[in-house]
Amino acid sequence: MNENKLLNISSSPHIRSRLTTGQVMLDVVLALMPATIFGIIRYGLHAFLVILLSILTAVLTEYVFDMIAKRGNTIKDGSAVVTGLLLALSLPPEAPLYLPVIGSIFAILVVKCFFGGLGKNFLNPALTARCFLLISFGTAMTNFSVDGISSATPLAALNAGDSINVAQLYLGYTNGVIGGSALALLIGGLYLWVAGGITLEIPVSCIAVFTLFMGLFGEGGFAPAYLIAQICGGGVLMGAFFMATDPVTSPVTSRGHIVYGAAIGILAGLFRVYGSSADSFSYAIIISNMLVPFIDKLPIPKPLGYKSGEYKEREFPKAAVNLTVITLIAGLALSGVYAMTKTKIEEQEMADSLASYQEVCPDADSFSYDDALDAAIEALGGETYDESQFGKTYVNSAVVGYDAGGEIVGYVISVTSGDGFEGDITLSVGLTTDGTVTKIAFTTLNETAGMGMRCDEDAFKDQFSGVNTDAFVLNKSGSSTEDNEIDTVSGASTSSGAVVNAVNTALAFFAANIG
């Protein structure tokens, strides 16, 4: 009441809080810190650059748009930082640096700014950008690498019938995205809940329904290890706690939260069990974002003053339904394209591998995998071969080379050393039937230019060729006199040592399983 005793009428909201958007976004950033820090420690400098570029690009894009559109500066609310960070954590650790740049520009400019800015976007910007990158750069987005080994993710291995280490998956020590540590994400989600940034209806209903679906229809049934692996992998926890709970793109009411979370769980389970897409949870949340206007209409409480049965007005959200139908059609089309091109992509990858095999085993006319060698590699469980002797080395694969008459003429063993100066070094080692090294060839070498990269020069690699030995020895002083002594590359003893250890690992594997 004013002094004239007139009633002041103002627009909603009538309940005000000192809580600001900036404070909410700060809580999200803090909640993501455990996963961010673990990702940087786990994957190193490149992961840090991916995160940094993603955040800087997101902030800069919003700032430039505000200037061009002559709007007030909105980067202070911190939402661009959150978008950039979420996108970065959902990228592979060795993603090309153009991916976070393109993804952040798309997330901020197309998904957020073009629809009016924060609060008006109907899709989660970071998640939509991830889906955009999956569609546009599928190979780069699914090239997960851990310690230089590019292989299937734990879920892909599980679906193929292979066993996985659930504890390593839970901690984040397996192939996956930068922010893939389930433990770190759970800690962050718990903090966000305690800080009041989210409620538990969405993540709990989402994870519970997804788990039930996988138990009923997944190949592993209700086996605890299988269900835990499904929950800890594939972006479930990041999606449930940080993507699906986005207040802008999620329902308003608590009952709506439960329905929304259940829809995500069902769609994610459906895509994971029966789909062929490279990602299931991302698309499940995006489609559920489309359903939010419809979900918000279902649990509307009865207005005050209405008796039971009197309030029946429900506006049918045609726009939401239309968008959902369009999204489903587009998703089916993309899945069809993925299914049609998957075989071609695999054939091209095999052709590249065959070229590498031919280089180090030139006498072979064809190559084939061997069941016994595959079993020996699988028995290693992705662990280091013999760290006390060879350092941080891993055996990736082994193939048998045959001549035109079908006789075995050699073997090719792919090995990775994680002890390179700038990261991981992966190479193929060609061996004759008596264990003589024919040649080595690098498939991953990112050492310092002019130093470690000189390991790829013939002057260094040819030292291994034609030598039959149990193990090579690195000679840091140079001027080797023995066949099994390898002169180090000047100024690159770390890189040289990593290569020698990798070749010695191949020799040890050959001796144990072939020779």
Buried (B, 14 or more C-beta within 10 A) or exposed (E): EEEEEEEEEEEEEEEEEEEEBEBBBBBBBBBBBBBBEBBBEBBBEBBBBBBBBBBBBBBBBBBBBBEEEEEEEBBEBBBBBBBBBBBBBBBBBBBBEEBBBBBBBBBBBBBBBEBEBBEEBBBBBBBBBBBBBBBEBBEBBBBBBBBBBBBBBBBBBBBEEEEBBBEBBBBBBBBBBBBBBBBBBBBBBEBBBEBEBBEBBBBBBBBBBBBBBBBEEBEBEEEEBBBBBBBBBBBBBBBBBBBBBBEBBBBEBEBBBBBBBBBBBBBBBBBBBEBEBBBBBBBBBBBBBBBBBBBBBEBBEEEEEEEEEEEEEEEEBEEBBEBBEEBEEEBEEBBEEBEEEEEEEEEEEEEEBBEBBBBBBEEBEBBEEBEEBEEBBEEEEBEBBBEEEBBBBBBBBBBBBBEEEEEBBBBBBBBBBBBBBBBBBBBBBBBBBEBBBBBBBBBBBBBBEEBBBBBBEEEBBEBBBEBEBEBBEBBEEEEBEEEBBBBBBEEBBBBBBBBBBBBBBBBBBBEEBBE
